[in-house]
Amino acid sequence: MTIVDTKLDDVDMEIIDELEKDSRVTPTVISRRLDIPRTTVKSRIDRMIEAGFIKGFSLKKDFSKFGLPTTAFILVSYDPSSGIPENDVGKSLKKIPNVEEVHIISGEYDILIKIRGKSIEDVGDAVVDRMHAVRGVSRTLTVTSFREIK
């Protein structure tokens, strides 16, 4: 079966839902919860991995336990006159400590960054001292998150 031929049905989506809740859950536990054979769960997970629907299994950190309770999103305007390709600017921004994600986006701003920090001051230091020093960054807009809705 090729990737193009692979389609997800309701059972596949239920398996994915279970894995999203806890990526460490075993096929045996999923089979009990969904009342389907364990071998069916295992073969469907393997098929979805092979087809690229599931790219990996990861853990979700509680950033407050790591001393990084503050989350902020930084919108960045790219300066094309810098002579630095936009992707390279994004790669430089990704190297800044506690930057979790960097996205090239459309709209008024060109890059979206998700960053974690000890405090809003810590995030501010990253923006003022590190991000503004990256060639190709012309301006930023910082938005802090009050809470994540899960």
Secondary structure in CASP SS format (residue, H / E / C, confidence):
PFRMAT SS
TARGET T0000
AUTHOR 0000-0000-0000
METHOD secondary structure of the structure
MODEL  1
M C 1.00
T C 1.00
I C 1.00
V C 1.00
D C 1.00
T C 1.00
K C 1.00
L C 1.00
D C 1.00
D H 1.00
V H 1.00
D H 1.00
M H 1.00
E H 1.00
I H 1.00
I H 1.00
D H 1.00
E H 1.00
L H 1.00
E H 1.00
K H 1.00
D C 1.00
S C 1.00
R C 1.00
V C 1.00
T C 1.00
P H 1.00
T H 1.00
V H 1.00
I H 1.00
S H 1.00
R H 1.00
R H 1.00
L H 1.00
D C 1.00
I C 1.00
P C 1.00
R H 1.00
T H 1.00
T H 1.00
V H 1.00
K H 1.00
S H 1.00
R H 1.00
I H 1.00
D H 1.00
R H 1.00
M H 1.00
I H 1.00
E H 1.00
A H 1.00
G C 1.00
F C 1.00
I C 1.00
K C 1.00
G C 1.00
F C 1.00
S C 1.00
L C 1.00
K C 1.00
K C 1.00
D C 1.00
F H 1.00
S H 1.00
K H 1.00
F H 1.00
G C 1.00
L C 1.00
P C 1.00
T E 1.00
T E 1.00
A E 1.00
F E 1.00
I E 1.00
L E 1.00
V E 1.00
S E 1.00
Y E 1.00
D C 1.00
P H 1.00
S H 1.00
S H 1.00
G C 1.00
I C 1.00
P C 1.00
E H 1.00
N H 1.00
D H 1.00
V H 1.00
G H 1.00
K H 1.00
S H 1.00
L H 1.00
K H 1.00
K C 1.00
I C 1.00
P C 1.00
N C 1.00
V E 1.00
E E 1.00
E E 1.00
V E 1.00
H E 1.00
I E 1.00
I C 1.00
S C 1.00
G C 1.00
E C 1.00
Y C 1.00
D C 1.00
I E 1.00
L E 1.00
I E 1.00
K E 1.00
I E 1.00
R E 1.00
G E 1.00
K C 1.00
S C 1.00
I H 1.00
E H 1.00
D H 1.00
V H 1.00
G H 1.00
D H 1.00
A H 1.00
V H 1.00
V H 1.00
D H 1.00
R H 1.00
M H 1.00
H C 1.00
A C 1.00
V C 1.00
R C 1.00
G C 1.00
V E 1.00
S E 1.00
R E 1.00
T E 1.00
L E 1.00
T E 1.00
V E 1.00
T E 1.00
S C 1.00
F C 1.00
R C 1.00
E C 1.00
I C 1.00
K C 1.00
END
